[in-house]
Amino acid sequence: MADVGLDENELVELEAMVVQALASRDDSTLSVLGYGEVSVALGWPVDEPRFVCKRTPPFTRAQFDAYAGLVGEYLERVAERGLDVVDTDIVPLDRGDTVIGYLVQPMLDASMLGNNVLRAADPDPDHPFLAAVASSLDVVTPTLSIDAQVTNFGWDGTRLTLIDVGTPFLWDEAGTLRFNMAPFVRMLPAPTRRLATKELSKLVTRWNDPRRVGIDVVANLFREGIPEWVDPTVIAINRQLDAGEPITVDEARGLYEEDVKIWPALKKAQAFERWWQTTVRRRPYDWFVYSSYE
């Protein structure tokens, strides 16, 4: 992993602001770049961000060390498969009995983000960015994958760069996900965590097959509100799959409709857990309850 140049004391300051925002349920003092389903991306410094800081849930030290090691291996293996990865540092902040981690990356210009690249262009299956995204499916094997939705890439006009590396998609030879979900599903009510882990482990298998990754790429275009790019992207991905079974618009729309049901439902469960912890148990809650589907 790379040292991207953000001083740890600045992360301590950012974390103090995050803790206050979580307690007050007011994120207006933060530079929120985007909410994912399990994390938040924050800009730093707040007024003129130069870094993207992606916050992890609380870990034990052993859990953090295992996670950081897995992210490091993931970065190396993706790069070995020929896909550039944005410089990433992972920094632990010790909170006594727990560790909060931040994945820190240099801020890319907004115009370089894949969704904005498409919004700025006319739909075209021959767009070089689409061709590069389709080629990224070559990274995918039964033991390694990427979340190839367009928002997870930077594009400078000639070079594709993966920017979402916080979920290291690595499986062992038996097909078991090596990523420990336990610290992440703690955002949910305790009785649901085992089932959530089981179901999410099944869900992420969509990413260890090139064809299913391609379907997911197209499905996320509906979520991003750029459906005019659906047909061109299907064409570009099917060219890449070549002799394989073509993906279809109907498959992508069906996957999007499934996700619209799954992720908001998990957020409702998360909102209940926040109420339980903060109102009933009088304990802090370490997650923002926002969804990228909102």
C-alpha positions as a Markdown table, in Angstrom:
| # | Residue | x | y | z |
|---|---|---|---|---|
| 1 | Met | 0.0 | 0.0 | 0.0 |
| 2 | Ala | 1.1 | 3.6 | -0.7 |
| 3 | Asp | 1.6 | 6.4 | 1.7 |
| 4 | Val | -0.6 | 9.1 | 0.2 |
| 5 | Gly | 0.6 | 11.9 | 2.5 |
| 6 | Leu | -2.2 | 12.5 | 4.9 |
| 7 | Asp | -1.0 | 13.2 | 8.4 |
| 8 | Glu | -2.5 | 10.9 | 11.1 |
| 9 | Asn | -3.3 | 13.9 | 13.3 |
| 10 | Glu | -5.6 | 15.1 | 10.5 |
| 11 | Leu | -7.4 | 11.8 | 10.6 |
| 12 | Val | -7.8 | 12.1 | 14.4 |
| 13 | Glu | -9.5 | 15.5 | 13.8 |
| 14 | Leu | -11.7 | 14.0 | 11.1 |
| 15 | Glu | -12.7 | 11.1 | 13.3 |
| 16 | Ala | -13.7 | 13.5 | 16.1 |
| 17 | Met | -16.0 | 15.3 | 13.7 |
| 18 | Val | -17.4 | 12.0 | 12.5 |
| 19 | Val | -18.1 | 10.9 | 16.1 |
| 20 | Gln | -19.9 | 14.2 | 16.7 |
| 21 | Ala | -21.9 | 13.9 | 13.5 |
| 22 | Leu | -23.0 | 10.3 | 14.5 |
| 23 | Ala | -24.1 | 11.5 | 17.9 |
| 24 | Ser | -26.1 | 14.5 | 16.6 |
| 25 | Arg | -27.3 | 12.7 | 13.4 |
| 26 | Asp | -26.1 | 15.8 | 11.5 |
| 27 | Asp | -23.4 | 15.4 | 8.9 |
| 28 | Ser | -23.5 | 19.0 | 7.7 |
| 29 | Thr | -20.0 | 19.7 | 9.1 |
| 30 | Leu | -18.5 | 16.9 | 7.0 |
| 31 | Ser | -17.7 | 16.7 | 3.3 |
| 32 | Val | -19.6 | 13.6 | 2.4 |
| 33 | Leu | -18.7 | 12.4 | -1.0 |
| 34 | Gly | -21.0 | 9.4 | -1.0 |
| 35 | Tyr | -22.7 | 6.8 | 1.2 |
| 36 | Gly | -22.2 | 3.2 | 0.3 |
| 37 | Glu | -24.1 | 0.3 | 1.8 |
| 38 | Val | -21.6 | -0.4 | 4.6 |
| 39 | Ser | -19.3 | 2.7 | 4.6 |
| 40 | Val | -19.0 | 6.4 | 3.9 |
| 41 | Ala | -16.5 | 8.3 | 1.8 |
| 42 | Leu | -15.5 | 11.7 | 3.3 |
| 43 | Gly | -13.4 | 14.5 | 1.7 |
| 44 | Trp | -10.5 | 16.0 | 3.7 |
| 45 | Pro | -9.8 | 18.8 | 4.4 |
| 46 | Val | -13.5 | 19.6 | 4.6 |
| 47 | Asp | -13.4 | 23.0 | 2.8 |
| 48 | Glu | -11.1 | 22.0 | -0.1 |
| 49 | Pro | -10.8 | 18.2 | -0.1 |
| 50 | Arg | -7.5 | 16.7 | -1.4 |
| 51 | Phe | -8.1 | 13.2 | 0.0 |
| 52 | Val | -10.9 | 10.7 | 0.1 |
| 53 | Cys | -11.2 | 9.0 | 3.5 |
| 54 | Lys | -13.3 | 5.8 | 3.7 |
| 55 | Arg | -14.1 | 4.9 | 7.3 |
| 56 | Thr | -14.3 | 1.3 | 8.5 |
| 57 | Pro | -16.4 | 0.0 | 11.3 |
| 58 | Pro | -14.8 | -0.7 | 14.7 |
| 59 | Phe | -12.4 | -3.6 | 14.7 |
| 60 | Thr | -10.4 | -5.5 | 17.3 |
| 61 | Arg | -6.7 | -5.1 | 16.6 |
| 62 | Ala | -6.5 | -8.7 | 15.3 |
| 63 | Gln | -9.5 | -8.0 | 13.0 |
| 64 | Phe | -8.0 | -4.8 | 11.7 |
| 65 | Asp | -4.6 | -6.4 | 11.0 |
| 66 | Ala | -6.3 | -9.2 | 9.1 |
| 67 | Tyr | -8.4 | -6.8 | 7.2 |
| 68 | Ala | -5.4 | -4.5 | 6.3 |
| 69 | Gly | -3.4 | -7.5 | 5.2 |
| 70 | Leu | -6.2 | -8.7 | 3.0 |
| 71 | Val | -6.7 | -5.2 | 1.4 |
| 72 | Gly | -2.9 | -5.1 | 0.7 |
| 73 | Glu | -3.0 | -8.5 | -1.0 |
| 74 | Tyr | -6.1 | -7.5 | -2.9 |
| 75 | Leu | -4.4 | -4.4 | -4.3 |
| 76 | Glu | -1.4 | -6.4 | -5.4 |
| 77 | Arg | -3.4 | -9.1 | -7.1 |
| 78 | Val | -5.7 | -6.7 | -9.0 |
| 79 | Ala | -2.6 | -4.9 | -10.2 |
| 80 | Glu | -1.0 | -8.1 | -11.2 |
| 81 | Arg | -4.0 | -8.8 | -13.4 |
| 82 | Gly | -3.3 | -5.6 | -15.3 |
| 83 | Leu | -5.8 | -3.2 | -13.8 |
| 84 | Asp | -4.4 | 0.1 | -12.3 |
| 85 | Val | -5.5 | 0.8 | -8.7 |
| 86 | Val | -5.5 | 4.2 | -7.1 |
| 87 | Asp | -2.8 | 4.8 | -4.4 |
| 88 | Thr | -4.3 | 3.7 | -1.1 |
| 89 | Asp | -3.2 | 3.9 | 2.5 |
| 90 | Ile | -5.0 | 2.2 | 5.4 |
| 91 | Val | -4.5 | 3.9 | 8.7 |
| 92 | Pro | -5.6 | 2.6 | 12.1 |
| 93 | Leu | -6.9 | 4.9 | 14.8 |
| 94 | Asp | -6.6 | 3.3 | 18.2 |
| 95 | Arg | -9.7 | 3.8 | 20.5 |
| 96 | Gly | -8.6 | 1.7 | 23.4 |
| 97 | Asp | -10.4 | -1.6 | 23.0 |
| 98 | Thr | -11.2 | -1.0 | 19.3 |
| 99 | Val | -9.6 | 0.3 | 16.1 |
| 100 | Ile | -11.2 | 2.5 | 13.5 |
| 101 | Gly | -9.5 | 2.3 | 10.1 |
| 102 | Tyr | -9.5 | 4.8 | 7.3 |
| 103 | Leu | -8.7 | 3.9 | 3.7 |
| 104 | Val | -7.1 | 7.1 | 2.4 |
| 105 | Gln | -6.7 | 8.0 | -1.3 |
| 106 | Pro | -5.9 | 11.1 | -3.3 |
| 107 | Met | -9.0 | 13.0 | -4.5 |
| 108 | Leu | -9.7 | 12.6 | -8.2 |
| 109 | Asp | -11.3 | 15.4 | -10.1 |
| 110 | Ala | -15.0 | 14.8 | -10.2 |
| 111 | Ser | -15.0 | 14.8 | -14.0 |
| 112 | Met | -12.8 | 11.7 | -13.9 |
| 113 | Leu | -15.3 | 9.5 | -12.1 |
| 114 | Gly | -16.9 | 7.0 | -14.3 |
| 115 | Asn | -20.5 | 8.0 | -13.9 |
| 116 | Asn | -19.6 | 11.6 | -14.7 |
| 117 | Val | -17.6 | 10.5 | -17.7 |
| 118 | Leu | -20.7 | 8.9 | -19.1 |
| 119 | Arg | -23.0 | 11.8 | -18.2 |
| 120 | Ala | -20.7 | 14.2 | -20.2 |
| 121 | Ala | -20.8 | 12.1 | -23.3 |
| 122 | Asp | -23.3 | 10.8 | -25.8 |
| 123 | Pro | -24.3 | 7.2 | -25.4 |
| 124 | Asp | -21.9 | 5.1 | -27.6 |
| 125 | Pro | -20.9 | 1.4 | -27.3 |
| 126 | Asp | -17.5 | 2.4 | -28.7 |
| 127 | His | -16.7 | 5.0 | -26.0 |
| 128 | Pro | -13.2 | 4.2 | -24.8 |
| 129 | Phe | -14.2 | 4.3 | -21.1 |
| 130 | Leu | -16.8 | 1.6 | -21.8 |
| 131 | Ala | -14.3 | -0.5 | -23.6 |
| 132 | Ala | -11.9 | -0.2 | -20.7 |
| 133 | Val | -14.6 | -1.2 | -18.1 |
| 134 | Ala | -15.5 | -4.2 | -20.2 |
| 135 | Ser | -11.8 | -5.2 | -20.4 |
| 136 | Ser | -11.6 | -5.0 | -16.6 |
| 137 | Leu | -13.7 | -8.2 | -16.5 |
| 138 | Asp | -10.5 | -10.0 | -17.4 |
| 139 | Val | -9.5 | -9.4 | -13.8 |
| 140 | Val | -12.3 | -11.7 | -12.6 |
| 141 | Thr | -11.4 | -15.3 | -11.6 |
| 142 | Pro | -13.1 | -17.7 | -9.2 |
| 143 | Thr | -10.8 | -16.4 | -6.4 |
| 144 | Leu | -10.5 | -12.7 | -7.3 |
| 145 | Ser | -12.9 | -10.1 | -8.4 |
| 146 | Ile | -13.8 | -6.4 | -8.5 |
| 147 | Asp | -16.9 | -4.4 | -8.1 |
| 148 | Ala | -16.9 | -3.0 | -11.6 |
| 149 | Gln | -19.8 | -0.5 | -11.5 |
| 150 | Val | -18.8 | 2.7 | -13.3 |
| 151 | Thr | -18.8 | 4.8 | -10.1 |
| 152 | Asn | -15.8 | 2.7 | -8.9 |
| 153 | Phe | -13.5 | 3.8 | -11.6 |
| 154 | Gly | -11.5 | 6.8 | -12.5 |
| 155 | Trp | -10.8 | 7.7 | -16.2 |
| 156 | Asp | -8.3 | 10.2 | -17.4 |
| 157 | Gly | -9.1 | 9.7 | -21.1 |
| 158 | Thr | -6.7 | 6.8 | -21.6 |
| 159 | Arg | -6.2 | 5.0 | -18.3 |
| 160 | Leu | -8.8 | 3.2 | -16.2 |
| 161 | Thr | -8.2 | 3.2 | -12.4 |
| 162 | Leu | -10.0 | 1.2 | -9.8 |
| 163 | Ile | -10.9 | 3.3 | -6.8 |
| 164 | Asp | -13.1 | 1.1 | -4.7 |
| 165 | Val | -10.9 | -1.4 | -2.8 |
| 166 | Gly | -12.5 | -1.4 | 0.7 |
| 167 | Thr | -14.2 | -4.7 | 0.1 |
| 168 | Pro | -11.4 | -7.1 | -0.9 |
| 169 | Phe | -13.2 | -9.7 | -3.1 |
| 170 | Leu | -11.0 | -12.7 | -2.5 |
| 171 | Trp | -12.1 | -16.4 | -2.2 |
| 172 | Asp | -10.2 | -19.5 | -1.3 |
| 173 | Glu | -9.9 | -22.5 | -3.6 |
| 174 | Ala | -13.0 | -24.0 | -1.9 |
| 175 | Gly | -15.0 | -20.9 | -2.9 |
| 176 | Thr | -15.2 | -19.4 | 0.6 |
| 177 | Leu | -15.1 | -15.7 | 0.9 |
| 178 | Arg | -11.9 | -14.7 | 2.8 |
| 179 | Phe | -13.3 | -11.3 | 3.9 |
| 180 | Asn | -14.5 | -11.3 | 7.5 |
| 181 | Met | -18.0 | -9.7 | 7.5 |
| 182 | Ala | -18.5 | -9.9 | 11.3 |
| 183 | Pro | -17.3 | -6.3 | 12.0 |
| 184 | Phe | -19.5 | -5.0 | 9.2 |
| 185 | Val | -22.7 | -6.8 | 10.1 |
| 186 | Arg | -22.5 | -5.4 | 13.6 |
| 187 | Met | -24.4 | -2.5 | 12.2 |
| 188 | Leu | -27.5 | -4.8 | 12.2 |
| 189 | Pro | -29.6 | -6.1 | 15.1 |
| 190 | Ala | -27.8 | -9.1 | 16.8 |
| 191 | Pro | -30.5 | -11.7 | 16.0 |
| 192 | Thr | -30.1 | -11.0 | 12.2 |
| 193 | Arg | -26.3 | -11.0 | 11.9 |
| 194 | Arg | -25.8 | -14.7 | 11.3 |
| 195 | Leu | -28.5 | -14.7 | 8.6 |
| 196 | Ala | -27.2 | -11.5 | 7.1 |
| 197 | Thr | -23.7 | -12.9 | 6.9 |
| 198 | Lys | -24.9 | -16.0 | 5.2 |
| 199 | Glu | -27.0 | -14.1 | 2.6 |
| 200 | Leu | -24.4 | -11.5 | 1.9 |
| 201 | Ser | -21.8 | -14.2 | 1.3 |
| 202 | Lys | -24.2 | -15.6 | -1.3 |
| 203 | Leu | -24.9 | -12.2 | -2.8 |
| 204 | Val | -21.2 | -11.4 | -3.4 |
| 205 | Thr | -20.7 | -14.5 | -5.5 |
| 206 | Arg | -22.2 | -12.4 | -8.3 |
| 207 | Trp | -18.7 | -10.9 | -8.5 |
| 208 | Asn | -16.6 | -14.0 | -9.0 |
| 209 | Asp | -17.9 | -14.7 | -12.5 |
| 210 | Pro | -17.2 | -12.2 | -15.4 |
| 211 | Arg | -20.7 | -12.6 | -16.9 |
| 212 | Arg | -22.4 | -11.8 | -13.6 |
| 213 | Val | -20.0 | -8.9 | -13.0 |
| 214 | Gly | -21.1 | -7.5 | -16.4 |
| 215 | Ile | -24.8 | -7.8 | -15.5 |
| 216 | Asp | -24.1 | -5.9 | -12.2 |
| 217 | Val | -22.3 | -3.1 | -14.2 |
| 218 | Val | -25.4 | -2.6 | -16.3 |
| 219 | Ala | -27.8 | -2.9 | -13.3 |
| 220 | Asn | -26.0 | 0.0 | -11.5 |
| 221 | Leu | -26.6 | 2.3 | -14.5 |
| 222 | Phe | -30.3 | 2.3 | -13.5 |
| 223 | Arg | -29.3 | 3.3 | -10.0 |
| 224 | Glu | -27.1 | 6.1 | -11.2 |
| 225 | Gly | -30.0 | 7.5 | -13.3 |
| 226 | Ile | -28.2 | 7.1 | -16.7 |
| 227 | Pro | -30.4 | 4.4 | -18.4 |
| 228 | Glu | -29.5 | 5.8 | -21.8 |
| 229 | Trp | -26.1 | 4.1 | -21.3 |
| 230 | Val | -27.7 | 0.6 | -20.7 |
| 231 | Asp | -27.9 | -0.6 | -24.2 |
| 232 | Pro | -24.4 | 0.7 | -25.2 |
| 233 | Thr | -22.9 | -0.9 | -22.1 |
| 234 | Val | -24.6 | -4.2 | -22.8 |
| 235 | Ile | -23.1 | -4.2 | -26.3 |
| 236 | Ala | -19.6 | -3.3 | -25.0 |
| 237 | Ile | -19.7 | -6.1 | -22.4 |
| 238 | Asn | -21.0 | -8.7 | -24.8 |
| 239 | Arg | -18.1 | -7.9 | -27.1 |
| 240 | Gln | -15.7 | -8.6 | -24.2 |
| 241 | Leu | -17.5 | -11.8 | -23.3 |
| 242 | Asp | -17.2 | -12.8 | -26.9 |
| 243 | Ala | -18.1 | -16.5 | -27.2 |
| 244 | Gly | -19.8 | -16.6 | -23.8 |
| 245 | Glu | -23.5 | -16.3 | -23.2 |
| 246 | Pro | -24.5 | -12.7 | -23.8 |
| 247 | Ile | -25.9 | -10.6 | -21.0 |
| 248 | Thr | -29.3 | -8.9 | -21.5 |
| 249 | Val | -31.0 | -5.7 | -20.4 |
| 250 | Asp | -33.8 | -7.7 | -18.7 |
| 251 | Glu | -31.2 | -9.6 | -16.5 |
| 252 | Ala | -29.7 | -6.3 | -15.5 |
| 253 | Arg | -33.1 | -4.7 | -14.7 |
| 254 | Gly | -34.0 | -7.7 | -12.7 |
| 255 | Leu | -30.8 | -7.5 | -10.6 |
| 256 | Tyr | -31.4 | -3.8 | -10.0 |
| 257 | Glu | -35.0 | -4.5 | -8.8 |
| 258 | Glu | -33.7 | -7.1 | -6.4 |
| 259 | Asp | -31.1 | -4.7 | -5.0 |
| 260 | Val | -33.8 | -2.0 | -4.6 |
| 261 | Lys | -35.5 | -4.4 | -2.2 |
| 262 | Ile | -32.5 | -5.9 | -0.4 |
| 263 | Trp | -30.4 | -2.8 | 0.5 |
| 264 | Pro | -33.1 | -0.5 | 1.7 |
| 265 | Ala | -34.5 | -3.4 | 3.9 |
| 266 | Leu | -31.1 | -3.7 | 5.5 |
| 267 | Lys | -31.0 | 0.0 | 6.1 |
| 268 | Lys | -34.3 | -0.2 | 7.9 |
| 269 | Ala | -32.9 | -3.0 | 10.1 |
| 270 | Gln | -29.8 | -0.8 | 10.7 |
| 271 | Ala | -32.1 | 2.2 | 11.7 |
| 272 | Phe | -33.7 | -0.1 | 14.3 |
| 273 | Glu | -30.3 | -1.1 | 15.7 |
| 274 | Arg | -29.3 | 2.5 | 16.0 |
| 275 | Trp | -32.4 | 3.2 | 18.0 |
| 276 | Trp | -31.8 | 0.2 | 20.2 |
| 277 | Gln | -28.2 | 1.2 | 20.9 |
| 278 | Thr | -28.6 | 4.9 | 21.3 |
| 279 | Thr | -32.0 | 5.2 | 22.9 |
| 280 | Val | -32.4 | 2.0 | 24.9 |
| 281 | Arg | -28.9 | 1.0 | 25.7 |
| 282 | Arg | -27.5 | 4.5 | 25.7 |
| 283 | Arg | -24.5 | 3.5 | 23.7 |
| 284 | Pro | -22.9 | 5.2 | 20.7 |
| 285 | Tyr | -23.6 | 3.8 | 17.2 |
| 286 | Asp | -20.7 | 3.8 | 14.7 |
| 287 | Trp | -22.6 | 3.8 | 11.4 |
| 288 | Phe | -24.5 | 6.4 | 9.3 |
| 289 | Val | -27.9 | 5.1 | 8.3 |
| 290 | Tyr | -28.0 | 6.2 | 4.7 |
| 291 | Ser | -28.3 | 4.2 | 1.5 |
| 292 | Ser | -26.9 | 4.8 | -2.0 |
| 293 | Tyr | -30.3 | 3.8 | -3.2 |
| 294 | Glu | -32.0 | 6.8 | -1.6 |
